[in-house]
Amino acid sequence: MSENLSTLERDTEMKALNLLKRFQKDEDGAVTVDWVVLTAAIVGLGLIVMAAIKPAISNLSTSIATEIGKADDSFGTTP
């Protein structure tokens, strides 16, 4: 009985060791992490760019709205 238990323990240890070796050699997870980091960097860069140009876009849209409002007000009037 003790010999069977020892064999079972050894088999379990070998299976665990083989599992760890396969996990160490598997690079699918590393590629996924690379893509996640790359995507996060692109999103972060996009947020930084939007924060930098937001005031200029806001001013420009206000100017455009004002000009459209002036054109709309003068559309129905005769010169």
Secondary structure, DSSP 8 states (H G I E B T S, - for coil): -HHHHHHHHHHHHHHHHHHHHHHHH--HHHHHHHHHHHHHHHHHHHHHHHHHHHHHHHHHHHHHHHHHHHHHHHHSS--
